[in-house]
Amino acid sequence: PPVGRRRHTFYKTGDLGRWLPGGDVEFLGRVDYQVKIRGHRIEPAEIENKLLSHEKIKEVLVVSRRAAAGKNEEGSYLCAYFVAENSLNSRELKEQLVNQLPDYMIPLHFIQLERFPLSSTGKLDRNNLPGPVIQLSEEYCPPTDAIEEHLVDIWVDLLEVKKTIIGIDANFFQLGGHSLTATVLVARIHKELRIKLTLLDIFSRPTIRKLAGYIKETRAGEERYNPIDAISSQEYYPLSSAQKRLYILHQVEEKSILYNMPQFYQPDEDL
């Protein structure tokens, strides 16, 4: 390259962008439908091909949807839409995929449609696909004691679903839970019920009936929840491990602006 010009290496990432006059690249989106779920990059077409192998399914579309805003807003999930000859049970489709795909590629919801919505030009209209509706199961069983009732309240808060649809046999992960919310669930149970569980306990006992039963069995081993107390106010504080790391990186390349703050925001109210 000419003197003073930087040499650039290009990689085909599937991202759509444009080169700005200053040398920066502006991200505009994706040129495909690749999505990111719980840190994993997923090609929905792989899931669609597996579902199309079902003899009764005619058409399939797998998309990524965002969880409702609130405590669970960090979670995106997969939703599978399909057109089939006869009515199909979502549990049957999930069982088919479990042996073919990793857990993070299993759609959380399966929605059967008579036909896919089309735009005025005859193309698939993704914006008009219906959102999943969690309904009361025919096997709904209400909580029978204080512990089960308490767990229902925690689930309502974490999963942001109506209390009336959370029976004690409902599955935490089928209602929208994932590893992140399961981690928060463990902390909430420790804090409010003084029982310290592990993630494995949640995955192996994903219903309130099983979880409450296990908590009752281990009640003798109650463990007090000790919150992290705020330290006293002082002029200087010790650096955290993450701050020490950044300091070392800055010493290696002092002229780097990688960790400069490009923007600042003044909040309208107290935080």
C-alpha positions as CSV (number, residue, x, y, z in Angstrom):
1,P,0.0,0.0,0.0
2,P,1.1,3.6,-0.4
3,V,3.1,5.3,2.4
4,G,0.8,6.4,5.2
5,R,-2.0,4.0,4.2
6,R,-3.0,1.1,6.5
7,R,-3.0,-2.5,5.4
8,H,-6.4,-4.1,6.0
9,T,-7.3,-7.8,6.3
10,F,-10.8,-8.8,5.4
11,Y,-12.8,-11.7,6.8
12,K,-16.1,-12.9,5.4
13,T,-18.3,-12.7,8.5
14,G,-21.8,-12.5,7.0
15,D,-22.2,-8.9,8.3
16,L,-23.3,-6.1,6.1
17,G,-21.4,-2.8,6.5
18,R,-20.0,0.2,4.6
19,W,-16.6,1.8,4.7
20,L,-16.7,5.4,6.0
21,P,-14.3,8.2,4.7
22,G,-12.4,8.2,8.1
23,G,-11.6,4.5,7.7
24,D,-14.2,3.1,10.1
25,V,-16.7,0.5,9.1
26,E,-20.4,1.1,9.9
27,F,-22.4,-2.1,10.8
28,L,-25.7,-2.2,8.9
29,G,-26.9,-5.7,9.8
30,R,-26.6,-9.2,8.5
31,V,-26.7,-10.6,5.0
32,D,-28.2,-13.8,6.3
33,Y,-30.5,-14.9,9.1
34,Q,-27.8,-16.1,11.5
35,V,-28.8,-15.4,15.1
36,K,-27.0,-15.4,18.5
37,I,-28.6,-17.3,21.3
38,R,-27.0,-17.5,24.8
39,G,-23.6,-16.8,23.3
40,H,-23.9,-19.3,20.4
41,R,-24.2,-18.4,16.8
42,I,-26.9,-20.4,15.1
43,E,-28.0,-20.9,11.5
44,P,-31.8,-21.3,11.7
45,A,-31.7,-23.3,8.4
46,E,-30.0,-26.2,10.2
47,I,-33.0,-26.5,12.6
48,E,-35.5,-26.0,9.7
49,N,-33.9,-28.9,7.8
50,K,-34.2,-31.2,10.8
51,L,-37.9,-30.3,11.2
52,L,-38.6,-30.7,7.5
53,S,-37.5,-34.4,7.8
54,H,-40.8,-34.9,9.7
55,E,-43.2,-36.6,7.2
56,K,-46.2,-34.4,8.1
57,I,-44.4,-31.0,8.1
58,K,-44.7,-29.0,4.8
59,E,-43.1,-25.7,5.6
60,V,-40.9,-24.5,8.5
61,L,-39.4,-21.1,9.6
62,V,-37.2,-20.7,12.7
63,V,-36.7,-17.1,13.9
64,S,-35.1,-15.4,17.0
65,R,-37.4,-13.5,19.2
66,R,-36.6,-11.2,22.2
67,A,-38.0,-11.9,25.6
68,A,-40.4,-9.3,27.0
69,A,-38.7,-6.2,28.4
70,G,-37.9,-6.4,32.1
71,K,-35.8,-8.7,34.2
72,N,-35.6,-11.3,31.5
73,E,-34.8,-8.9,28.6
74,E,-31.3,-10.2,28.1
75,G,-32.7,-13.5,26.8
76,S,-33.4,-14.2,23.1
77,Y,-35.0,-17.4,22.2
78,L,-35.8,-19.5,19.1
79,C,-39.4,-19.9,17.9
80,A,-40.3,-22.4,15.2
81,Y,-43.3,-21.8,12.9
82,F,-44.5,-24.7,10.8
83,V,-47.3,-25.7,8.4
84,A,-48.3,-29.4,8.6
85,E,-50.9,-31.8,7.3
86,N,-52.3,-32.5,10.7
87,S,-52.1,-31.1,14.2
88,L,-48.7,-31.8,15.7
89,N,-47.7,-31.7,19.4
90,S,-44.8,-29.4,20.2
91,R,-43.5,-32.0,22.7
92,E,-43.2,-34.5,19.9
93,L,-41.2,-32.1,17.8
94,K,-38.9,-31.2,20.7
95,E,-38.2,-34.9,21.3
96,Q,-37.3,-35.3,17.7
97,L,-34.7,-32.5,17.8
98,V,-33.2,-33.5,21.2
99,N,-31.4,-36.4,19.6
100,Q,-30.2,-34.3,16.6
101,L,-29.2,-30.9,17.9
102,P,-27.6,-29.4,21.0
103,D,-29.8,-27.9,23.7
104,Y,-29.2,-24.2,22.7
105,M,-30.6,-25.0,19.2
106,I,-33.9,-26.4,20.4
107,P,-36.7,-23.8,19.8
108,L,-38.5,-22.8,23.0
109,H,-41.8,-22.5,21.2
110,F,-43.4,-24.4,18.3
111,I,-46.3,-22.6,16.6
112,Q,-48.4,-24.3,14.0
113,L,-50.0,-22.1,11.3
114,E,-52.5,-22.8,8.5
115,R,-50.3,-20.7,6.2
116,F,-47.4,-18.3,6.5
117,P,-48.3,-14.6,6.3
118,L,-47.4,-13.0,3.0
119,S,-46.7,-9.3,2.1
120,S,-48.5,-7.5,-0.8
121,T,-45.7,-8.7,-3.1
122,G,-46.2,-12.3,-2.2
123,K,-43.1,-12.6,0.0
124,L,-42.9,-14.0,3.5
125,D,-43.9,-11.3,6.0
126,R,-41.8,-12.0,9.0
127,N,-43.2,-9.0,10.9
128,N,-46.7,-10.5,11.0
129,L,-45.7,-13.8,12.5
130,P,-47.7,-14.3,15.7
131,G,-45.9,-14.3,19.0
132,P,-46.1,-17.3,21.3
133,V,-48.9,-17.5,23.8
134,I,-48.4,-19.6,26.9
135,Q,-51.7,-21.1,27.9
136,L,-53.0,-22.9,31.0
137,S,-52.2,-26.6,30.6
138,E,-55.0,-29.1,31.0
139,E,-52.8,-30.8,33.7
140,Y,-52.6,-27.6,35.7
141,C,-52.1,-28.3,39.4
142,P,-52.0,-25.3,41.8
143,P,-49.5,-25.0,44.7
144,T,-50.4,-27.0,47.8
145,D,-48.3,-25.4,50.5
146,A,-46.3,-22.3,51.4
147,I,-43.0,-23.4,49.8
148,E,-44.7,-24.2,46.5
149,E,-46.5,-20.9,46.6
150,H,-43.3,-19.0,47.3
151,L,-41.6,-20.8,44.3
152,V,-44.5,-19.8,42.1
153,D,-44.0,-16.1,43.1
154,I,-40.3,-16.3,42.3
155,W,-41.0,-17.9,38.9
156,V,-43.5,-15.2,38.0
157,D,-40.9,-12.5,38.8
158,L,-38.1,-14.2,36.8
159,L,-40.1,-15.5,33.8
160,E,-42.6,-12.7,33.6
161,V,-45.5,-14.9,32.9
162,K,-49.0,-14.9,34.5
163,K,-49.2,-16.6,37.9
164,T,-52.4,-18.5,36.8
165,I,-50.5,-20.6,34.3
166,I,-47.7,-21.8,36.5
167,G,-48.8,-25.1,38.0
168,I,-46.5,-27.1,40.2
169,D,-45.8,-29.5,37.2
170,A,-44.9,-26.7,34.8
171,N,-41.4,-26.9,33.4
172,F,-39.1,-24.0,34.2
173,F,-37.3,-24.2,30.9
174,Q,-40.4,-24.7,28.8
175,L,-41.8,-21.5,30.3
176,G,-38.8,-19.5,29.0
177,G,-36.1,-20.2,31.6
178,H,-32.5,-20.7,30.6
179,S,-29.1,-21.1,32.3
180,L,-29.0,-17.4,33.2
181,T,-32.4,-17.2,34.8
182,A,-31.7,-20.6,36.5
183,T,-28.6,-19.0,38.1
184,V,-30.8,-16.1,39.5
185,L,-33.3,-18.7,40.7
186,V,-30.7,-20.4,42.7
187,A,-29.7,-17.1,44.3
188,R,-33.3,-16.2,45.1
189,I,-34.0,-19.5,46.7
190,H,-30.9,-19.2,48.8
191,K,-31.8,-15.7,49.9
192,E,-35.5,-16.2,50.5
193,L,-35.8,-19.8,51.6
194,R,-32.2,-20.2,53.0
195,I,-31.6,-23.3,51.0
196,K,-28.4,-23.3,48.9
197,L,-29.0,-25.3,45.6
198,T,-26.9,-25.8,42.6
199,L,-27.6,-25.3,38.9
200,L,-27.7,-29.1,38.6
201,D,-30.5,-29.2,41.1
202,I,-32.6,-26.9,38.9
203,F,-31.9,-28.8,35.7
204,S,-32.6,-32.1,37.3
205,R,-35.7,-30.8,39.1
206,P,-37.3,-28.3,36.6
207,T,-40.8,-28.4,38.1
208,I,-42.0,-26.8,41.3
209,R,-43.3,-30.1,42.6
210,K,-39.9,-31.7,42.4
211,L,-38.0,-28.6,43.5
212,A,-40.2,-28.1,46.5
213,G,-40.0,-31.7,47.5
214,Y,-36.2,-31.5,47.4
215,I,-36.2,-28.3,49.5
216,K,-38.4,-30.0,52.1
217,E,-36.0,-32.9,52.3
218,T,-33.0,-30.7,52.8
219,R,-34.6,-28.2,55.2
220,A,-32.4,-29.5,58.0
221,G,-29.4,-28.1,56.1
222,E,-30.6,-24.5,56.0
223,E,-27.8,-22.1,55.2
224,R,-28.0,-18.4,56.1
225,Y,-27.8,-16.0,53.2
226,N,-25.1,-13.5,53.7
227,P,-25.4,-10.4,51.4
228,I,-22.3,-8.5,50.4
229,D,-22.2,-5.4,52.6
230,A,-21.1,-2.0,51.2
231,I,-17.7,-0.9,52.5
232,S,-17.2,2.4,54.2
233,S,-16.6,5.5,52.1
234,Q,-13.0,6.4,51.4
235,E,-10.9,8.5,49.0
236,Y,-9.2,5.5,47.3
237,Y,-10.2,1.9,46.8
238,P,-8.1,-1.2,45.9
239,L,-8.2,-2.2,42.2
240,S,-10.3,-5.2,41.2
241,S,-8.7,-8.0,39.2
242,A,-10.4,-6.7,36.0
243,Q,-9.1,-3.2,36.6
244,K,-5.5,-4.5,37.2
245,R,-5.7,-6.3,33.8
246,L,-6.8,-3.2,32.0
247,Y,-4.0,-1.2,33.6
248,I,-1.4,-3.7,32.5
249,L,-2.8,-3.7,28.9
250,H,-2.6,0.1,28.9
251,Q,1.1,-0.1,29.9
252,V,1.9,-2.4,27.0
253,E,0.4,0.0,24.5
254,E,0.0,3.4,26.1
255,K,-1.1,5.2,22.9
256,S,-4.0,2.8,22.3
257,I,-7.5,4.4,22.6
258,L,-9.2,1.0,22.7
259,Y,-10.5,1.6,26.2
260,N,-11.3,5.3,25.9
261,M,-14.9,6.3,26.7
262,P,-16.4,7.6,23.4
263,Q,-19.7,8.9,25.0
264,F,-21.0,9.9,28.3
265,Y,-24.7,10.2,29.4
266,Q,-26.2,12.3,32.2
267,P,-29.1,10.4,33.7
268,D,-32.3,12.4,34.3
269,E,-32.9,10.9,37.7
270,D,-31.0,9.4,40.6
271,L,-29.8,5.8,40.1
